[in-house]
Amino acid sequence: MKTIVIFDLDGTLVDSGDNIGESINYARARKGLPPLKRDEIIAKVNALTFESAKFFYGENAGEADHKIFEAHYEKACLNNLKLYDGITDLLKALSDRGVKMAVATNATSGFARIMLDYAGVSRYFAAMVGADCVANPKPAPDMLYLTLDRLGGASKEAIFLGDSLKDMKAARAAGITGVFAEWGYGVKNALAERSIQKPIEALEAL
C-alpha cells in the first residue's frame, strides 16, 4: 500500500485559472499588450517546453514582469478561490488512513500556503514545495525528490496526483506512480499510470 500522496496545486487541488489569467493580463497591460484568453494562458503555462515569459510579456520580457505578476497575484490568488469538488473528502479520507500528504507546485511555496490556508486545508499537508525551493521545477523530478526527503519517504511509497504532462513526466522521472486528474486543466496523456475522474478515486491507487 502507498503511504504518501503528493498533490499538484493549480488544476488539481484548486481552480485558480481565472486568477492566474487576471494577473498575467495585468502585467501585460502594464506593457501596453492586449489581454489573452484564460484558456490560452493556462495551456501555455502547462506546456512541457515553452518560453512562457516571452509569450506573455514580449521579446523584452524580464524579471520585472514576473515581479509585477507576483505582486498582483498575491492579492488576486484568493479571488473566488475554491477547492475542486471532492478534494476535501479525499483529504479527510487520506488523513483517516494515516497517509502523509504534501504539495509540489510550480508556483511558489508561499502562494501555496496562502491559498491552502484560505481554503482551510493546509493542516493536511506535511510539506509544501514550490518552484522557489528547487533549481529545476517540474517536469524535472527535483521537486518530488525534495518532497519525499521532507516526508521521510521513498518513491515506491508515493503517488503524485496532477493534471498536466509536466506532472506526469516528473512523476515518471522520480519513480513515483503518476495519477492524472481529469478534472483539471491538462489533457490526458500516456505517461500517466492511472487516470481518475473524481478525487476520491485516488484511494484506489494506494
Residue frames relative to the residue before (quaternion, step in Angstrom):
aa qw qx qy qz dx dy dz
M 1.0000 0.0000 0.0000 0.0000 0.00 0.00 0.00
K 0.4405 -0.6703 0.5313 0.2726 3.56 -1.05 0.81
T 0.2041 -0.8080 0.5465 0.0831 3.57 -1.00 0.83
I 0.7221 0.3500 -0.2190 0.5551 3.58 1.33 0.02
V 0.0331 -0.7629 0.6450 0.0301 3.57 -1.02 0.83
I 0.1217 -0.7713 0.6237 0.0357 3.55 -0.77 1.13
F 0.1869 -0.8047 0.5597 0.0657 3.55 -0.87 1.00
D 0.3940 -0.5948 0.6357 0.2949 3.50 -1.29 0.54
L 0.4650 -0.6948 0.4750 0.2746 3.60 -1.19 0.38
D 0.8024 0.2856 -0.1442 0.5037 3.58 0.27 -1.30
G 0.8100 0.2006 -0.1760 0.5222 3.57 -0.71 1.08
T 0.7113 0.3735 -0.2504 0.5402 3.57 1.29 -0.01
L 0.7697 0.2357 -0.1294 0.5790 3.57 0.79 -1.03
V 0.8219 0.1107 -0.0107 0.5587 3.57 0.86 -0.99
D 0.3665 -0.6824 0.5881 0.2329 3.52 -1.25 0.61
S 0.0877 0.8362 -0.5245 0.1342 3.56 -0.06 1.33
G 0.3258 0.8050 -0.4574 0.1911 3.57 1.28 0.14
D 0.6498 0.5189 -0.3257 0.4500 3.58 0.94 -0.83
N 0.6806 0.5000 -0.2902 0.4501 3.57 0.97 -0.87
I 0.6213 0.5239 -0.3349 0.4769 3.58 1.05 -0.76
G 0.6657 0.5113 -0.2936 0.4573 3.54 0.93 -0.96
E 0.6378 0.5365 -0.3237 0.4479 3.57 0.97 -0.85
S 0.7079 0.4672 -0.2736 0.4537 3.57 0.87 -0.92
I 0.6273 0.5118 -0.3393 0.4790 3.60 1.05 -0.69
N 0.6761 0.4803 -0.2986 0.4723 3.58 0.93 -0.83
Y 0.5774 0.5566 -0.3742 0.4655 3.59 1.14 -0.51
A 0.6776 0.4762 -0.2877 0.4810 3.58 0.90 -0.94
R 0.6244 0.5298 -0.3379 0.4640 3.60 1.06 -0.71
A 0.6514 0.5318 -0.3162 0.4391 3.57 0.94 -0.90
R 0.6058 0.5671 -0.3452 0.4386 3.56 1.11 -0.69
K 0.7233 0.3847 -0.2262 0.5270 3.58 1.22 -0.49
G 0.5595 -0.6341 0.3749 0.3799 3.57 1.28 0.19
L 0.4762 0.6669 -0.4381 0.3696 3.59 1.23 0.41
P 0.5137 -0.6535 0.4535 0.3216 3.61 -1.03 0.69
P 0.5818 -0.6005 0.4089 0.3657 3.60 -1.12 0.49
L 0.3232 -0.7120 0.5899 0.2016 3.53 -1.26 0.53
K 0.5411 -0.6080 0.4632 0.3507 3.57 -1.20 0.48
R 0.6432 -0.5609 0.3721 0.3649 3.55 -1.13 0.76
D 0.6985 0.4836 -0.2927 0.4388 3.59 0.75 -1.01
E 0.6253 0.5269 -0.3371 0.4666 3.58 1.09 -0.68
I 0.6377 0.5261 -0.3206 0.4624 3.58 0.98 -0.82
I 0.6874 0.4877 -0.2894 0.4539 3.58 0.81 -1.00
A 0.6354 0.5303 -0.3311 0.4532 3.58 0.98 -0.81
K 0.6874 0.4770 -0.2864 0.4669 3.58 0.95 -0.84
V 0.6116 0.5474 -0.3465 0.4542 3.58 1.06 -0.73
N 0.7412 0.4193 -0.2190 0.4763 3.57 1.01 -0.85
A 0.4428 0.7071 -0.4576 0.3075 3.60 1.24 -0.15
L 0.5574 -0.6609 0.3988 0.3056 3.55 -0.97 0.91
T 0.7813 0.0288 -0.0003 0.6235 3.59 0.87 -0.95
F 0.2782 0.7711 -0.5036 0.2728 3.54 -0.38 1.20
E 0.3202 -0.7288 0.5723 0.1969 3.56 -0.93 0.91
S 0.1656 -0.8589 0.4773 0.0837 3.54 0.40 1.28
A 0.6199 0.5714 -0.3588 0.4006 3.60 0.94 -0.81
K 0.6855 0.4743 -0.2900 0.4702 3.60 0.86 -0.92
F 0.6425 0.5203 -0.3311 0.4547 3.58 1.01 -0.77
F 0.7355 0.4376 -0.2408 0.4578 3.55 0.85 -0.98
Y 0.8417 0.2263 -0.0598 0.4866 3.57 0.89 -0.93
G 0.6287 -0.5792 0.3278 0.4023 3.59 1.23 0.23
E 0.7349 -0.4475 0.2976 0.4137 3.54 -1.33 0.21
N 0.7247 0.4067 -0.2442 0.4998 3.59 1.10 -0.60
A 0.2250 0.8027 -0.5192 0.1882 3.57 1.19 0.56
G 0.0494 0.8053 -0.5882 0.0549 3.55 -1.05 0.78
E 0.7611 -0.3736 0.2753 0.4532 3.53 -1.33 -0.06
A 0.5908 0.5906 -0.3643 0.4117 3.58 1.10 -0.67
D 0.6298 0.5342 -0.3351 0.4535 3.60 1.04 -0.74
H 0.6639 0.5002 -0.3019 0.4669 3.55 0.96 -0.87
K 0.6401 0.5225 -0.3298 0.4566 3.58 1.02 -0.72
I 0.6167 0.5258 -0.3388 0.4779 3.59 1.09 -0.70
F 0.6310 0.5278 -0.3192 0.4705 3.57 1.01 -0.86
E 0.6946 0.4901 -0.2855 0.4426 3.58 0.79 -1.02
A 0.6440 0.5239 -0.3280 0.4508 3.59 0.97 -0.83
H 0.6759 0.4710 -0.2897 0.4872 3.56 1.01 -0.78
Y 0.6801 0.5141 -0.2896 0.4351 3.57 0.93 -0.93
E 0.5549 0.6132 -0.3936 0.4014 3.59 1.12 -0.57
K 0.7125 0.3837 -0.2363 0.5379 3.57 1.17 -0.62
A 0.7113 0.4867 -0.2643 0.4328 3.58 0.90 -0.93
C 0.5659 0.6490 -0.3881 0.3285 3.61 1.09 -0.56
L 0.6969 0.4522 -0.2748 0.4841 3.60 1.21 -0.34
N 0.4448 0.6997 -0.4552 0.3244 3.60 1.27 -0.02
N 0.8432 -0.1043 0.0348 0.5262 3.58 -0.57 1.17
L 0.2583 0.7922 -0.5154 0.2000 3.58 1.15 0.55
K 0.0873 0.8002 -0.5891 0.0710 3.57 -0.90 0.87
L 0.4770 -0.6162 0.5439 0.3115 3.50 -1.25 0.57
Y 0.5351 -0.5887 0.4824 0.3665 3.55 -1.15 0.50
D 0.6142 -0.5533 0.4147 0.3804 3.56 -1.15 0.63
G 0.8006 0.2939 -0.2269 0.4703 3.55 -0.91 0.95
I 0.5164 0.6538 -0.4251 0.3539 3.61 1.19 -0.27
T 0.6581 0.5089 -0.3239 0.4505 3.59 0.86 -0.89
D 0.6410 0.5176 -0.3255 0.4638 3.59 0.97 -0.80
L 0.6473 0.5105 -0.3206 0.4665 3.58 1.00 -0.79
L 0.6587 0.5121 -0.3169 0.4510 3.59 0.87 -0.89
K 0.6466 0.5133 -0.3127 0.4697 3.57 0.97 -0.82
A 0.6667 0.5090 -0.3003 0.4540 3.57 0.93 -0.91
L 0.6555 0.4994 -0.3071 0.4760 3.57 0.98 -0.82
S 0.6370 0.5285 -0.3213 0.4601 3.56 0.99 -0.83
D 0.6481 0.5273 -0.3111 0.4529 3.58 0.98 -0.86
R 0.6893 0.4607 -0.2664 0.4916 3.57 1.15 -0.62
G 0.4999 -0.6748 0.4167 0.3482 3.59 1.25 -0.09
V 0.3786 0.7274 -0.4836 0.3061 3.58 1.22 0.46
K 0.3864 -0.6989 0.5524 0.2390 3.58 -0.99 0.86
M 0.1078 -0.8104 0.5751 0.0289 3.58 -0.96 0.87
A 0.0138 0.7821 -0.6221 0.0329 3.54 -1.18 0.70
V 0.3271 -0.7088 0.5878 0.2123 3.52 -1.36 0.23
A 0.0335 -0.7661 0.6417 0.0094 3.56 -1.03 0.88
T 0.0976 0.8366 -0.5184 0.1475 3.56 -0.24 1.30
N 0.4571 -0.6686 0.5096 0.2905 3.56 -1.14 0.60
A 0.4891 0.5558 -0.4604 0.4898 3.54 1.31 0.22
T 0.6000 -0.5409 0.4057 0.4276 3.60 -1.19 0.01
S 0.6125 -0.5572 0.4084 0.3841 3.56 -1.18 0.50
G 0.6032 0.5720 -0.3522 0.4299 3.58 1.12 -0.62
F 0.6577 0.4874 -0.3079 0.4848 3.58 0.96 -0.84
A 0.6179 0.5429 -0.3497 0.4486 3.59 1.00 -0.77
R 0.6661 0.5033 -0.2988 0.4623 3.57 0.92 -0.90
I 0.6443 0.5243 -0.3211 0.4549 3.61 0.90 -0.89
M 0.7126 0.4757 -0.2606 0.4450 3.56 0.84 -1.03
L 0.7232 0.4340 -0.2608 0.4696 3.58 0.87 -0.88
D 0.5470 0.5568 -0.3900 0.4885 3.58 1.23 -0.38
Y 0.6684 0.5076 -0.2889 0.4606 3.56 0.90 -1.01
A 0.6956 0.4667 -0.2644 0.4780 3.57 1.01 -0.83
G 0.4681 -0.7266 0.4018 0.3024 3.58 1.29 -0.14
V 0.6469 0.5423 -0.3209 0.4295 3.60 1.17 0.40
S 0.3852 0.7561 -0.4729 0.2373 3.61 1.20 0.04
R 0.5677 0.6228 -0.3786 0.3828 3.59 1.16 -0.53
Y 0.6240 0.5693 -0.3413 0.4124 3.59 1.16 -0.47
F 0.7257 0.4690 -0.2319 0.4468 3.59 1.14 -0.56
A 0.3356 -0.7648 0.5251 0.1635 3.53 -0.72 1.14
A 0.7908 0.0710 -0.0454 0.6062 3.59 1.23 -0.35
M 0.0797 -0.7499 0.6540 0.0599 3.53 -1.22 0.65
V 0.0380 -0.8145 0.5772 -0.0451 3.53 -0.41 1.28
G 0.0780 -0.8167 0.5717 0.0039 3.56 -0.73 1.10
A 0.7333 -0.4156 0.3018 0.4455 3.54 -1.33 0.00
D 0.6122 0.5639 -0.3437 0.4348 3.57 1.20 -0.46
C 0.6534 0.5485 -0.3005 0.4265 3.58 1.25 -0.30
V 0.7763 0.2802 -0.1340 0.5486 3.59 1.23 -0.37
A 0.5682 -0.5913 0.4471 0.3571 3.56 -1.26 0.36
N 0.7996 0.1766 -0.0609 0.5707 3.56 1.06 -0.82
P 0.2690 -0.7832 0.5398 0.1509 3.61 -0.46 1.18
K 0.7100 -0.3944 0.3300 0.4811 3.58 -1.27 -0.05
P 0.5028 -0.0529 -0.8621 -0.0333 1.70 -2.12 1.34
A 0.4175 0.6689 -0.5019 0.3555 3.62 1.18 0.19
P 0.4969 -0.6938 0.4382 0.2824 3.63 -1.06 0.62
D 0.3776 0.7798 -0.4524 0.2113 3.60 1.29 -0.21
M 0.6714 0.5217 -0.2954 0.4356 3.56 0.89 -0.97
L 0.6712 0.4857 -0.2950 0.4759 3.58 1.01 -0.79
Y 0.6138 0.5319 -0.3482 0.4680 3.59 1.05 -0.69
L 0.6644 0.4987 -0.3045 0.4661 3.57 0.92 -0.90
T 0.6318 0.5342 -0.3300 0.4546 3.58 0.99 -0.81
L 0.6618 0.4969 -0.3053 0.4711 3.59 0.90 -0.89
D 0.6280 0.5374 -0.3323 0.4544 3.55 1.03 -0.80
R 0.6807 0.4859 -0.2882 0.4664 3.59 0.94 -0.85
L 0.6943 0.4465 -0.2716 0.4948 3.58 1.14 -0.60
G 0.4001 -0.7247 0.4713 0.3044 3.57 1.22 -0.33
G 0.5595 0.6090 -0.3783 0.4159 3.56 1.08 0.76
A 0.4306 -0.6800 0.5344 0.2583 3.54 -1.37 0.11
S 0.6886 -0.5044 0.3361 0.3979 3.56 -1.25 0.50
K 0.6772 0.5189 -0.2976 0.4285 3.58 0.90 -0.91
E 0.6561 0.5180 -0.3039 0.4571 3.58 1.25 -0.35
A 0.7315 0.4793 -0.2009 0.4414 3.57 1.27 -0.30
I 0.1536 -0.7032 0.6730 0.1701 3.48 -1.42 0.28
F 0.2168 -0.7458 0.6136 0.1428 3.55 -1.23 0.55
L 0.1614 -0.7952 0.5822 0.0523 3.55 -0.62 1.17
G 0.2108 0.7850 -0.5530 0.1834 3.57 -0.56 1.17
D 0.4331 -0.7373 0.4758 0.2061 3.54 -1.27 0.33
S 0.7200 0.4261 -0.2493 0.4877 3.60 1.19 0.16
L 0.6406 -0.5040 0.4128 0.4065 3.52 -1.34 0.28
K 0.5796 0.5740 -0.3708 0.4438 3.58 1.10 -0.64
D 0.6638 0.5156 -0.3025 0.4495 3.57 0.93 -0.91
M 0.7012 0.4702 -0.2742 0.4605 3.56 0.86 -0.98
K 0.6277 0.5209 -0.3368 0.4704 3.59 1.07 -0.68
A 0.6423 0.5133 -0.3196 0.4710 3.59 1.00 -0.80
A 0.6441 0.5223 -0.3220 0.4568 3.58 0.95 -0.86
R 0.6570 0.5122 -0.3099 0.4583 3.57 0.90 -0.94
A 0.6755 0.5036 -0.2955 0.4504 3.59 0.92 -0.92
A 0.7150 0.4406 -0.2462 0.4837 3.58 1.12 -0.69
G 0.4840 -0.6826 0.4270 0.3428 3.58 1.26 -0.06
I 0.4970 0.6378 -0.4186 0.4135 3.56 1.25 0.55
T 0.5251 -0.6226 0.4742 0.3343 3.58 -1.07 0.69
G 0.2214 -0.7949 0.5554 0.1031 3.57 -0.65 1.13
V 0.0709 -0.7867 0.6133 0.0041 3.56 -0.78 1.09
F 0.2732 -0.8034 0.5152 0.1204 3.56 -0.59 1.19
A 0.2944 -0.7558 0.5667 0.1446 3.57 -0.88 1.05
E 0.2867 -0.8118 0.4874 0.1458 3.58 -0.23 1.27
W 0.6216 0.5638 -0.3467 0.4190 3.61 1.20 -0.36
G 0.6002 0.6235 -0.3376 0.3703 3.58 1.24 -0.25
Y 0.7662 -0.4064 0.2851 0.4079 3.54 -1.30 -0.45
G 0.6862 0.5461 -0.2779 0.3921 3.56 1.10 -0.65
V 0.4732 -0.6298 0.5357 0.3040 3.51 -1.43 -0.07
K 0.5712 -0.6139 0.4267 0.3388 3.55 -0.92 0.97
N 0.0447 -0.8246 0.5634 -0.0238 3.57 -0.88 0.94
A 0.6569 -0.5721 0.3529 0.3415 3.52 -1.26 0.56
L 0.5939 0.5908 -0.3732 0.3987 3.62 1.16 -0.38
A 0.5675 0.5948 -0.3885 0.4161 3.60 1.20 -0.40
E 0.3589 -0.7339 0.5357 0.2134 3.56 -0.88 0.92
R 0.7753 0.0525 -0.0215 0.6290 3.53 1.30 -0.42
S 0.1306 -0.7802 0.6072 0.0741 3.57 -1.12 0.63
I 0.0780 -0.8167 0.5717 0.0102 3.57 -0.86 0.95
Q 0.4016 -0.7335 0.5075 0.2075 3.56 -1.14 0.71
K 0.7744 0.1915 -0.1039 0.5940 3.57 1.21 -0.54
P 0.6163 -0.5897 0.3659 0.3722 3.63 -0.97 0.77
I 0.6587 0.5411 -0.3335 0.4027 3.61 0.83 -0.91
E 0.5726 0.6061 -0.3754 0.4047 3.60 1.19 -0.47
A 0.4964 0.6555 -0.4251 0.3784 3.60 1.25 -0.26
L 0.5561 0.6153 -0.3909 0.3991 3.59 1.15 -0.51
E 0.6340 0.5525 -0.3231 0.4340 3.57 1.12 -0.67
A 0.6541 0.5197 -0.3116 0.4527 3.59 1.23 -0.36
L 0.5185 0.6534 -0.4121 0.3667 3.59 1.26 -0.15
